[in-house]
Amino acid sequence: MTVQLPTPARTNSANFLKKQSLKLIAALFWVALVGSYAWYYRSNGLTTTTATAQIVQLLDSRWGPSLYILIYAVRPLLFFSATVLTIASGAVFGAGSIFNLALAVIYTMIGSNLSASVAYAIGRLFGNGLIQENGTESNNLVQRYVDRMRQNSFETVLIMRFIFLPYDLVNYLAGILRINWRAFMLATILGSIPGTIAFVSFGASIDLKQLAMGERPTFNPWVILFAITILVLSIAISRYVKRRETMQIQSIKPQ
């Protein structure tokens, strides 16, 4: 009796499927999620205005804050703009009083940080091998930046937040590079505070509920002024940090 040993090709295929199964499941979930959203949008003949009105009605309920946080958390899977959702938080939850504005900032901070964790996990899951750690001489400079992020995760991510690099780009890159998650989250929380307050305040200057009901929205000039002040302060901080970062980068010379 002969025993048929598994061929190398079959073994490699089985190992590949075993290693990639989690990624395949995640990809199928993402496709199903996006497909369901597109089907609902088309089948109900929604426009941007009607879709916005439906979202406002859903958020203006008992479960509105929880729903908003959930939408924000899964936002990276739908490629939805973080800036739009941040401004929407102010428009839906933040209009009317300082207390409402503070609540809107809190909701946004919770949602955005959950969103950052999701994007980080996606980058960590799907980014294996995208950046070679031991490459040719042409990759040495890239490797030094990778090492810098891993060795100084908190400072590097904090600088990226302060200079307003694309939010999801930083999240995905942190996951791909597998930097320390705790340092990444702490830097994200601290670095996102000025921008979050500014954009939520912009949204709070207009009551989106009035627009959804077909009324002409009223603008609060004091909230707009506050938002502009925070934004100018944020830009000033970002320019200082960016100048300091540029000087540090210029000091790094290829060997």
Rosetta silent file (secondary structure, phi, psi, omega in degrees, C-alpha in Angstrom):
SEQUENCE: MTVQLPTPARTNSANFLKKQSLKLIAALFWVALVGSYAWYYRSNGLTTTTATAQIVQLLDSRWGPSLYILIYAVRPLLFFSATVLTIASGAVFGAGSIFNLALAVIYTMIGSNLSASVAYAIGRLFGNGLIQENGTESNNLVQRYVDRMRQNSFETVLIMRFIFLPYDLVNYLAGILRINWRAFMLATILGSIPGTIAFVSFGASIDLKQLAMGERPTFNPWVILFAITILVLSIAISRYVKRRETMQIQSIKPQ
SCORE:     score description
SCORE:     0.000 S_00000001
   1 L     0.000  132.418 -179.002    0.000    0.000    0.000 S_00000001
   2 L  -102.707  143.268  177.988    1.318    3.375   -1.008 S_00000001
   3 L  -107.959  122.901 -179.531    0.794    6.565    0.936 S_00000001
   4 L   -86.917  113.101  179.430    0.371    9.717   -1.107 S_00000001
   5 L   -79.682  147.766  178.676    2.196   12.566    0.505 S_00000001
   6 L   -65.055  135.311  178.794    0.843   16.084    0.062 S_00000001
   7 L   -73.718  155.529  178.557    2.587   17.951   -2.718 S_00000001
   8 H   -58.135  -35.374 -178.657    4.335   21.255   -1.942 S_00000001
   9 H   -64.905  -44.585  179.036    1.822   23.122   -4.118 S_00000001
  10 H   -64.976  -41.498  179.719   -1.162   21.757   -2.185 S_00000001
  11 H   -62.350  -43.734  179.288    0.531   22.451    1.138 S_00000001
  12 H   -63.737  -39.318  179.293    1.315   26.023    0.135 S_00000001
  13 H   -64.543  -42.541  179.871   -2.276   26.576   -1.045 S_00000001
  14 H   -65.154  -41.619  178.492   -3.697   25.251    2.207 S_00000001
  15 H   -65.017  -38.827  179.813   -1.362   27.414    4.265 S_00000001
  16 H   -63.336  -46.322  179.617   -2.232   30.453    2.158 S_00000001
  17 H   -63.922  -37.011 -179.818   -5.981   29.936    2.624 S_00000001
  18 H   -66.125  -42.098 -178.088   -5.524   29.371    6.337 S_00000001
  19 H   -72.682  -32.811 -173.966   -3.507   32.568    6.771 S_00000001
  20 H   -96.284    1.883 -174.855   -5.745   34.681    4.551 S_00000001
  21 H   -61.237  -43.324 -179.297   -9.134   33.398    5.799 S_00000001
  22 H   -63.937  -39.615  177.916   -9.623   36.252    8.277 S_00000001
  23 H   -65.453  -40.329  179.130   -8.765   38.811    5.605 S_00000001
  24 H   -64.484  -41.081  178.149  -11.187   37.215    3.149 S_00000001
  25 H   -63.013  -44.210  178.890  -13.990   37.271    5.733 S_00000001
  26 H   -63.285  -40.616  179.568  -13.305   40.932    6.496 S_00000001
  27 H   -65.782  -41.392  177.658  -13.259   41.805    2.805 S_00000001
  28 H   -63.817  -39.141  177.360  -16.568   40.011    2.198 S_00000001
  29 H   -62.252  -43.354  179.681  -18.124   41.832    5.156 S_00000001
  30 H   -63.274  -44.570  179.491  -16.948   45.163    3.758 S_00000001
  31 H   -62.038  -42.115  179.252  -18.339   44.380    0.281 S_00000001
  32 H   -65.092  -39.331 -179.453  -21.676   43.334    1.783 S_00000001
  33 H   -65.374  -48.436  179.354  -21.843   46.477    3.916 S_00000001
  34 H   -65.505  -40.880  179.356  -21.106   48.841    1.026 S_00000001
  35 H   -63.247  -39.691  179.042  -23.432   46.899   -1.305 S_00000001
  36 H   -65.616  -40.734  178.601  -26.301   47.077    1.187 S_00000001
  37 H   -64.053  -44.731  179.594  -25.856   50.823    1.608 S_00000001
  38 H   -64.050  -39.301  179.786  -25.778   51.374   -2.171 S_00000001
  39 H   -65.251  -44.638  179.853  -28.881   49.197   -2.657 S_00000001
  40 H   -62.618  -41.774 -178.179  -30.834   51.057    0.028 S_00000001
  41 H   -62.588  -44.215 -176.956  -29.813   54.425   -1.406 S_00000001
  42 H   -77.303  -42.556 -175.548  -30.894   53.529   -4.944 S_00000001
  43 H   -65.185  -27.127  179.504  -34.005   51.497   -4.160 S_00000001
  44 L   -97.464    5.353  177.446  -35.472   54.353   -2.115 S_00000001
  45 L    57.374   39.921 -176.287  -34.579   57.001   -4.673 S_00000001
  46 L   -76.513  146.830  169.860  -32.679   59.023   -2.116 S_00000001
  47 L  -112.026  175.711  179.085  -30.946   62.272   -2.883 S_00000001
  48 H   -60.620  -39.346 -178.669  -28.302   63.989   -0.794 S_00000001
  49 H   -67.879  -47.813 -178.979  -30.972   66.207    0.782 S_00000001
  50 H   -67.245  -36.541  177.752  -33.415   63.409    1.593 S_00000001
  51 H   -65.340  -40.356  177.098  -30.635   61.173    2.885 S_00000001
  52 H   -62.385  -42.837  179.574  -29.448   63.988    5.141 S_00000001
  53 H   -61.459  -41.958  178.973  -33.004   64.530    6.411 S_00000001
  54 H   -64.050  -41.623  179.718  -33.359   60.829    7.239 S_00000001
  55 H   -63.508  -42.153  179.415  -30.038   60.807    9.076 S_00000001
  56 H   -62.277  -41.868  179.482  -31.017   63.889   11.093 S_00000001
  57 H   -63.516  -38.960  178.630  -34.331   62.286   12.064 S_00000001
  58 H   -68.051  -41.349 -177.643  -32.536   59.145   13.200 S_00000001
  59 H   -74.074  -27.032  179.552  -29.939   61.090   15.174 S_00000001
  60 L   -86.472   58.554 -178.848  -32.542   63.368   16.759 S_00000001
  61 L  -146.424  179.807 -178.647  -33.865   60.566   18.931 S_00000001
  62 L   -59.826  -38.594 -177.087  -33.153   58.808   22.193 S_00000001
  63 L   -95.083    9.477 -176.585  -30.635   56.533   20.531 S_00000001
  64 H   -56.106  -51.814 -179.994  -29.191   59.275   18.328 S_00000001
  65 H   -59.082  -41.916  179.247  -25.833   59.713   20.109 S_00000001
  66 H   -64.663  -40.466  178.853  -25.214   55.948   20.206 S_00000001
  67 H   -65.092  -41.664  178.623  -26.127   55.639   16.529 S_00000001
  68 H   -60.744  -45.846  179.796  -23.845   58.534   15.625 S_00000001
  69 H   -61.853  -39.791  178.714  -20.924   56.958   17.493 S_00000001
  70 H   -64.683  -44.917  178.665  -21.585   53.644   15.738 S_00000001
  71 H   -60.282  -43.384 -179.865  -21.695   55.316   12.299 S_00000001
  72 H   -64.084  -38.230 -177.256  -18.465   57.146   13.076 S_00000001
  73 H   -64.847  -39.915 -178.599  -16.813   53.938   14.269 S_00000001
  74 H   -91.439    3.722 -178.216  -17.536   52.015   11.030 S_00000001
  75 H   -52.874  -40.167  179.382  -16.858   55.068    8.848 S_00000001
  76 H   -59.992  -27.958  179.140  -13.484   53.738    7.572 S_00000001
  77 H   -72.417  -23.485 -178.156  -15.301   50.757    6.059 S_00000001
  78 H  -104.591    0.043 -179.361  -17.555   53.102    4.055 S_00000001
  79 L    56.306   36.467  179.887  -14.836   55.635    3.158 S_00000001
  80 L   -88.179  145.555 -174.985  -17.010   58.403    4.584 S_00000001
  81 L   -66.940  128.832  176.037  -15.396   61.751    5.375 S_00000001
  82 H   -67.925  -35.751 -179.546  -14.417   62.232    9.021 S_00000001
  83 H   -63.563  -42.795 -179.986  -14.670   66.011    8.605 S_00000001
  84 H   -61.683  -44.836 -179.912  -18.278   65.806    7.381 S_00000001
  85 H   -67.061  -34.905  179.073  -19.311   63.638   10.324 S_00000001
  86 H   -66.208  -45.207  177.555  -17.518   65.925   12.781 S_00000001
  87 H   -64.928  -38.782  179.500  -19.309   69.013   11.450 S_00000001
  88 H   -62.148  -34.433  178.368  -22.598   67.073   11.407 S_00000001
  89 H   -60.290  -44.187  178.017  -22.185   66.318   15.112 S_00000001
  90 H   -65.252  -39.213 -178.155  -22.139   70.021   15.900 S_00000001
  91 H   -68.505  -35.583 -176.329  -25.102   70.705   13.619 S_00000001
  92 H   -89.273  -45.238 -172.891  -27.256   67.935   15.107 S_00000001
  93 H  -103.995  -23.726 -167.650  -26.171   67.798   18.750 S_00000001
  94 H   -96.898   -9.338 -176.218  -24.251   71.004   19.427 S_00000001
  95 L   -76.128  146.006  171.308  -26.601   73.828   18.460 S_00000001
  96 L   112.455  -37.342 -176.643  -28.419   75.859   21.081 S_00000001
  97 L  -162.494  165.303  176.956  -26.119   76.036   24.101 S_00000001
  98 H   -64.472  -37.112  178.763  -22.597   75.550   25.425 S_00000001
  99 H   -61.534  -44.228  177.959  -23.749   72.346   27.122 S_00000001
 100 H   -62.791  -39.709  179.096  -24.958   70.944   23.792 S_00000001
 101 H   -62.439  -42.349  178.839  -21.673   71.942   22.175 S_00000001
 102 H   -63.375  -40.852  177.662  -19.717   70.120   24.885 S_00000001
 103 H   -62.934  -41.483 -179.827  -21.853   66.995   24.403 S_00000001
 104 H   -62.697  -39.837  177.889  -21.277   67.120   20.634 S_00000001
 105 H   -64.039  -42.245  179.833  -17.514   67.313   21.189 S_00000001
 106 H   -63.604  -46.873  178.632  -17.666   64.328   23.561 S_00000001
 107 H   -58.079  -42.652 -177.717  -19.728   62.250   21.102 S_00000001
 108 H   -67.948  -40.142  179.110  -17.311   63.106   18.313 S_00000001
 109 H   -62.851  -42.574  178.736  -14.236   62.275   20.364 S_00000001
 110 H   -63.357  -49.537 -178.256  -15.653   58.867   21.276 S_00000001
 111 H   -63.910  -43.058 -176.654  -16.690   58.102   17.702 S_00000001
 112 H   -67.918  -36.108  179.617  -13.490   59.378   16.096 S_00000001
 113 H   -73.504  -34.459  171.647  -11.251   57.411   18.437 S_00000001
 114 H   -64.220  -40.843  177.558  -13.226   54.225   17.840 S_00000001
 115 H   -61.409  -41.539  178.332  -12.920   54.985   14.130 S_00000001
 116 H   -62.259  -38.696  178.550   -9.159   55.407   14.499 S_00000001
 117 H   -65.604  -40.217  178.604   -8.960   52.014   16.202 S_00000001
 118 H   -62.882  -47.716  179.788  -10.942   50.381   13.385 S_00000001
 119 H   -63.816  -38.759  176.775   -8.686   51.913   10.713 S_00000001
 120 H   -60.195  -44.731 -179.582   -5.614   50.929   12.727 S_00000001
 121 H   -64.321  -38.833  178.091   -6.888   47.333   12.890 S_00000001
 122 H   -63.193  -45.809  178.753   -7.555   47.316    9.128 S_00000001
 123 H   -62.563  -39.109 -179.780   -4.052   48.563    8.413 S_00000001
 124 H   -69.110  -34.627 -177.012   -2.561   45.991   10.775 S_00000001
 125 H   -77.313  -45.340 -172.747   -4.640   43.183    9.234 S_00000001
 126 H   -99.253   -9.231 -172.652   -4.227   43.968    5.546 S_00000001
 127 L   -93.587    4.395 -178.450   -0.927   45.861    5.568 S_00000001
 128 L   -62.580  121.219  177.926    1.434   42.998    6.305 S_00000001
 129 L    92.831   -7.342  179.810    4.242   43.120    3.760 S_00000001
 130 L   -67.270  -34.178  178.098    3.294   46.457    2.194 S_00000001
 131 L  -116.112  114.642 -178.561    6.428   48.046    3.652 S_00000001
 132 L   -73.555  132.514 -178.660    9.533   45.913    3.431 S_00000001
 133 L   -85.462  -30.394  179.837   11.618   45.992    6.564 S_00000001
 134 L  -126.037   91.780 -176.369   14.825   44.675    5.061 S_00000001
 135 L  -115.157 -161.625  179.924   15.202   45.970    1.598 S_00000001
 136 L   -77.754 -177.082 -177.878   17.864   47.243   -0.732 S_00000001
 137 H   -62.708  -29.374 -179.043   19.923   50.339   -0.216 S_00000001
 138 H   -68.153  -16.856 -178.492   17.184   52.462   -1.820 S_00000001
 139 H   -95.881    1.226 -175.030   14.875   51.494    1.039 S_00000001
 140 H   -63.073  -41.931 -178.953   17.216   52.573    3.832 S_00000001
 141 H   -64.977  -43.683  177.243   15.724   56.068    4.203 S_00000001
 142 H   -60.142  -41.417 -179.077   12.168   54.678    4.297 S_00000001
 143 H   -63.358  -35.400  178.541   13.279   52.150    6.891 S_00000001
 144 H   -64.855  -37.706  176.949   14.666   54.918    9.099 S_00000001
 145 H   -67.130  -39.549  177.630   11.274   56.654    9.062 S_00000001
 146 H   -61.537  -45.882  178.944    9.583   53.349    9.902 S_00000001
 147 H   -62.105  -38.100 -179.579   11.984   52.814   12.796 S_00000001
 148 H   -63.827  -42.018  179.167   11.365   56.364   13.991 S_00000001
 149 H   -64.197  -38.678 -177.817    7.606   55.817   14.097 S_00000001
 150 H   -74.871  -34.536 -178.626    8.008   52.609   16.025 S_00000001
 151 H   -83.054  -27.621 -179.848   10.539   53.953   18.477 S_00000001
 152 L  -128.301   56.668 -172.515    8.806   57.313   18.970 S_00000001
 153 H   -60.387  -47.744 -175.531    5.202   56.365   18.283 S_00000001
 154 H   -61.715  -51.889 -176.877    3.548   58.902   20.563 S_00000001
 155 H   -63.202  -41.569 -176.701    5.531   61.937   19.409 S_00000001
 156 H   -66.829  -46.295  179.169    5.310   61.036   15.714 S_00000001
 157 H   -65.852  -39.467  179.031    1.548   60.460   15.699 S_00000001
 158 H   -60.595  -41.958  177.510    0.981   63.586   17.794 S_00000001
 159 H   -63.560  -42.222  179.230    2.906   65.650   15.246 S_00000001
 160 H   -60.861  -37.971  178.302    0.884   64.116   12.403 S_00000001
 161 H   -69.122  -41.927 -176.947   -2.352   65.109   14.161 S_00000001
 162 H   -67.320  -32.138 -178.766   -1.160   68.635   14.852 S_00000001
 163 L   -93.362   12.454  172.356   -0.136   69.275   11.246 S_00000001
 164 L    59.002   41.680  169.404   -3.513   67.997    9.996 S_00000001
 165 L   -66.289  153.206 -179.005   -2.314   65.086    7.894 S_00000001
 166 L   -49.074  129.303 -171.141   -5.277   63.099    6.475 S_00000001
 167 H   -57.095  -50.873 -176.619   -6.964   61.424    9.436 S_00000001
 168 H   -70.782  -31.943  178.523   -7.377   57.961    7.940 S_00000001
 169 H   -58.593  -44.737  178.549   -3.937   57.988    6.335 S_00000001
 170 H   -63.691  -41.994 -179.153   -2.331   58.302    9.775 S_00000001
 171 H   -63.021  -49.034 -179.496   -4.592   55.576   11.172 S_00000001
 172 H   -63.895  -42.761 -178.906   -3.873   53.089    8.384 S_00000001
 173 H   -62.470  -40.552  178.239   -0.148   53.869    8.402 S_00000001
 174 H   -61.328  -40.446  178.332    0.045   53.309   12.150 S_00000001
 175 H   -69.511  -41.350  179.818   -1.596   49.911   11.713 S_00000001
 176 H   -61.858  -40.686 -179.780    0.560   48.934    8.745 S_00000001
 177 L   -80.809   -7.561  177.878    3.704   49.802   10.675 S_00000001
 178 L    56.883   43.251  177.849    2.319   48.001   13.753 S_00000001
 179 L   -74.379  167.392 -176.757    3.308   50.802   16.089 S_00000001
 180 L   -58.875  124.535 -174.537    2.343   50.653   19.745 S_00000001
 181 H   -67.508  -40.006 -178.602   -1.462   50.905   19.951 S_00000001
 182 H   -64.379  -43.331  178.123   -1.600   52.653   23.325 S_00000001
 183 H   -64.784  -39.726  178.588    0.840   55.346   22.221 S_00000001
 184 H   -61.229  -46.489 -177.017   -1.086   55.747   18.968 S_00000001
 185 H   -69.518  -40.727  179.685   -4.422   56.200   20.735 S_00000001
 186 H   -63.404  -43.247  177.651   -3.094   58.602   23.368 S_00000001
 187 H   -66.077  -35.645  178.687   -1.486   60.770   20.688 S_00000001
 188 H   -66.649  -44.528 -179.929   -4.679   60.615   18.614 S_00000001
 189 H   -60.858  -49.623 -177.255   -6.860   61.699   21.536 S_00000001
 190 H   -70.156  -43.023 -175.753   -4.627   64.629   22.488 S_00000001
 191 H   -72.420  -20.694 -176.992   -3.745   65.688   18.964 S_00000001
 192 H   -91.719   -9.314 -175.119   -7.342   65.658   17.701 S_00000001
 193 H   -59.934  -51.384 -177.835   -8.821   67.886   20.427 S_00000001
 194 H   -60.084  -47.087 -179.756   -8.207   71.319   18.790 S_00000001
 195 H   -64.082  -38.813  179.438   -9.462   70.265   15.357 S_00000001
 196 H   -63.247  -46.599  179.486  -12.486   68.474   16.806 S_00000001
 197 H   -60.749  -42.146 -178.164  -13.570   71.513   18.816 S_00000001
 198 H   -63.652  -50.049 -174.949  -13.118   73.779   15.783 S_00000001
 199 H   -73.391  -35.055  175.180  -15.105   71.657   13.312 S_00000001
 200 H   -64.585  -39.008  178.777  -17.841   70.752   15.790 S_00000001
 201 H   -64.938  -38.553  174.971  -18.215   74.461   16.559 S_00000001
 202 H   -58.728  -44.800  178.850  -18.577   75.226   12.848 S_00000001
 203 H   -65.593  -36.386 -178.071  -21.389   72.683   12.686 S_00000001
 204 H   -70.476  -15.067  179.293  -23.013   74.037   15.846 S_00000001
 205 L   -72.741  -12.347  177.247  -23.283   77.488   14.260 S_00000001
 206 E  -130.282  134.012 -179.600  -26.137   76.144   12.111 S_00000001
 207 L   -88.065  103.181 -177.010  -29.095   74.118   13.365 S_00000001
 208 H   -67.352  -22.629  178.600  -29.384   71.206   10.916 S_00000001
 209 H   -63.996  -37.335  177.558  -32.726   70.200   12.436 S_00000001
 210 H   -64.955  -40.404  178.982  -34.295   73.366   11.040 S_00000001
 211 H   -65.397  -39.667  179.727  -32.915   72.571    7.588 S_00000001
 212 H   -66.461  -28.826  178.817  -34.283   69.017    7.742 S_00000001
 213 L   -87.251    6.888  178.356  -37.746   70.394    8.591 S_00000001
 214 L    83.037    7.556  179.445  -37.635   72.662    5.555 S_00000001
 215 L   -91.800  160.281  176.901  -37.051   75.802    7.574 S_00000001
 216 L   -79.350  119.952 -175.785  -34.393   78.392    6.937 S_00000001
 217 L   -69.469  148.614  176.968  -31.577   77.686    9.403 S_00000001
 218 L  -100.167  144.634 -178.566  -30.347   80.430   11.722 S_00000001
 219 E  -105.662  140.898  177.189  -26.660   81.127   12.185 S_00000001
 220 L  -103.607  104.744 -176.071  -24.990   81.877   15.485 S_00000001
 221 H   -64.413  -29.892 -179.011  -22.166   84.371   14.809 S_00000001
 222 H   -69.115  -37.386  177.549  -20.610   83.887   18.265 S_00000001
 223 H   -67.904  -40.317  177.183  -20.190   80.158   17.704 S_00000001
 224 H   -61.223  -43.312  178.972  -18.675   80.833   14.278 S_00000001
 225 H   -61.617  -41.892  177.858  -16.252   83.323   15.859 S_00000001
 226 H   -62.502  -42.964 -179.768  -15.296   80.758   18.500 S_00000001
 227 H   -63.644  -41.908  179.320  -14.732   78.129   15.813 S_00000001
 228 H   -63.877  -40.822  179.197  -12.565   80.484   13.766 S_00000001
 229 H   -61.218  -46.404  179.130  -10.509   81.348   16.855 S_00000001
 230 H   -64.256  -40.248 -178.665   -9.882   77.682   17.656 S_00000001
 231 H   -65.891  -42.901  178.378   -9.086   76.935   14.008 S_00000001
 232 H   -62.332  -41.964  177.563   -6.603   79.820   13.756 S_00000001
 233 H   -62.045  -41.658  179.444   -4.962   78.655   16.981 S_00000001
 234 H   -63.900  -42.711  179.768   -4.791   75.107   15.609 S_00000001
 235 H   -63.902  -40.640  178.641   -3.231   76.317   12.352 S_00000001
 236 H   -61.673  -43.376  178.100   -0.672   78.370   14.301 S_00000001
 237 H   -64.180  -42.547 -178.446    0.263   75.305   16.363 S_00000001
 238 H   -64.360  -38.824  179.252    0.425   73.140   13.237 S_00000001
 239 H   -66.341  -39.813  177.998    2.716   75.606   11.445 S_00000001
 240 H   -64.968  -46.615 -179.253    5.066   75.710   14.422 S_00000001
 241 H   -65.197  -39.614 -179.148    5.118   71.925   14.758 S_00000001
 242 H   -66.056  -39.578  177.992    5.521   71.468   11.003 S_00000001
 243 H   -64.000  -42.765  179.202    8.467   73.896   10.908 S_00000001
 244 H   -65.293  -39.700  179.474   10.098   72.073   13.810 S_00000001
 245 H   -66.937  -39.311  179.201    9.430   68.712   12.142 S_00000001
 246 H   -61.619  -40.541  178.576   10.896   69.910    8.826 S_00000001
 247 H   -64.414  -37.614  178.872   14.093   70.945   10.576 S_00000001
 248 H   -69.363  -39.436 -179.997   14.355   67.516   12.192 S_00000001
 249 H   -65.373  -40.906 -179.752   13.722   65.734    8.868 S_00000001
 250 H   -64.936  -24.296  179.471   16.382   67.818    7.122 S_00000001
 251 L   -78.225  -12.657  178.296   18.848   66.752    9.800 S_00000001
 252 L   -87.140  116.005 -178.022   18.328   63.107    8.779 S_00000001
 253 L  -116.803  139.220  177.777   20.854   62.321    6.033 S_00000001
 254 L   -61.875  144.059  178.753   21.173   59.055    4.154 S_00000001
 255 L   -77.490    0.000    0.000   24.198   57.065    5.062 S_00000001
